[in-house]
């Protein structure tokens, strides 16, 4: 059996998401937190332009009190950092809170990211 080439899959997924890119998508990574817990200071944010698609949340991911049907499901290409729930996603200039991040596939080399964002 031939060895599966995830690096090539990452390139293919990034190319396809670039071809079908929907709007302006920017992952906003928060600045580093310094200072005491009770009065933190944050460094400058870093913006990562990224290709992807945006749609309503698929029914299988809706969970009471966590992800709702009115939220957004965003599939992103791999970019220069790993997205987290402490970051935000700007979609056409409007910032959205990230409530969940999933790597595709769940282990090994990441081919794409799925982010669930508050609408």
C-alpha positions as CSV (number, residue, x, y, z in Angstrom):
1,X,0.0,0.0,0.0
2,X,1.3,3.4,-0.9
3,X,2.2,5.9,1.8
4,X,-0.3,8.7,2.2
5,X,1.3,12.1,1.4
6,X,-0.3,14.6,3.9
7,X,2.1,17.4,2.8
8,X,0.6,17.1,-0.7
9,X,-2.9,17.0,0.7
10,X,-2.2,20.2,2.6
11,X,-1.0,21.9,-0.6
12,X,-4.1,20.7,-2.5
13,X,-6.5,21.8,0.2
14,X,-4.9,25.2,0.4
15,X,-5.1,25.6,-3.4
16,X,-8.8,24.6,-3.4
17,X,-9.7,26.9,-0.5
18,X,-7.9,29.7,-2.3
19,X,-9.9,29.0,-5.5
20,X,-13.2,29.0,-3.6
21,X,-12.2,31.7,-1.1
22,X,-15.2,33.6,0.3
23,X,-14.6,37.2,1.3
24,X,-11.8,38.6,3.3
25,X,-10.7,36.2,6.1
26,X,-8.1,37.3,8.7
27,X,-7.2,35.3,11.8
28,X,-6.3,37.8,14.6
29,X,-3.8,36.3,17.1
30,X,-3.9,38.1,20.4
31,X,-0.7,39.8,21.7
32,X,1.2,38.2,24.5
33,X,-0.2,38.9,28.0
34,X,2.1,40.5,30.5
35,X,1.6,42.1,33.9
36,X,-0.3,40.7,36.9
37,X,-3.4,38.5,36.5
38,X,-5.7,41.2,38.0
39,X,-4.5,43.9,35.6
40,X,-3.0,42.3,32.4
41,X,-1.4,44.2,29.6
42,X,-1.5,42.8,26.1
43,X,1.1,43.2,23.3
44,X,0.2,44.0,19.7
45,X,-2.1,41.6,17.8
46,X,-0.8,39.7,14.7
47,X,-3.0,39.4,11.7
48,X,-2.9,36.3,9.4
49,X,-4.7,36.6,6.1
50,X,-6.1,33.2,5.2
51,X,-8.2,31.5,2.5
52,X,-11.3,29.7,3.4
53,X,-15.1,29.2,3.1
54,X,-17.8,30.3,5.5
55,X,-21.2,28.7,6.0
56,X,-23.9,28.1,8.7
57,X,-23.1,25.4,11.2
58,X,-23.9,21.8,10.1
59,X,-26.7,20.3,12.2
60,X,-24.3,17.5,13.5
61,X,-22.2,20.2,15.3
62,X,-25.1,22.0,17.0
63,X,-25.0,21.5,20.8
64,X,-27.3,23.2,23.3
65,X,-25.6,26.2,24.9
66,X,-22.3,25.8,23.0
67,X,-22.6,25.9,19.3
68,X,-25.9,27.1,17.9
69,X,-27.4,26.9,14.4
70,X,-27.0,30.6,14.0
71,X,-23.2,30.4,14.4
72,X,-20.6,30.1,11.5
73,X,-18.6,27.1,10.4
74,X,-15.4,28.3,8.7
75,X,-13.0,26.0,6.9
76,X,-9.5,27.5,6.5
77,X,-6.3,26.6,4.8
78,X,-3.2,26.0,6.8
79,X,-1.4,29.2,7.5
80,X,1.6,30.5,9.6
81,X,0.2,29.7,13.0
82,X,-2.2,27.4,14.8
83,X,-5.6,29.1,15.5
84,X,-6.9,29.0,19.1
85,X,-10.1,30.1,20.8
86,X,-8.2,33.0,22.3
87,X,-7.9,34.5,18.8
88,X,-10.6,36.0,16.7
89,X,-11.6,35.7,13.0
90,X,-12.4,38.8,10.9
91,X,-14.9,37.9,8.2
92,X,-15.2,40.8,5.7
93,X,-14.1,43.3,8.4
94,X,-16.3,42.0,11.2
95,X,-14.7,40.3,14.1
96,X,-16.1,37.0,15.4
97,X,-15.3,35.1,18.6
98,X,-13.9,31.6,17.9
99,X,-15.6,29.0,20.1
100,X,-14.0,25.9,18.8
101,X,-11.1,24.9,16.6
102,X,-10.7,21.5,14.9
103,X,-7.7,20.2,13.0
104,X,-8.4,18.1,9.9
105,X,-7.4,15.3,10.3
106,X,-7.6,15.0,14.1
107,X,-4.0,13.8,14.4
108,X,-0.8,14.1,12.3
109,X,-0.1,16.7,9.6
110,X,-2.9,19.3,9.5
111,X,-4.5,19.6,6.1
112,X,-7.1,22.3,7.0
113,X,-8.7,23.9,10.0
114,X,-12.4,24.1,10.9
115,X,-13.4,27.0,13.2
116,X,-16.8,27.6,14.8
117,X,-17.4,31.2,15.4
118,X,-20.2,33.2,17.0
119,X,-22.3,35.0,14.3
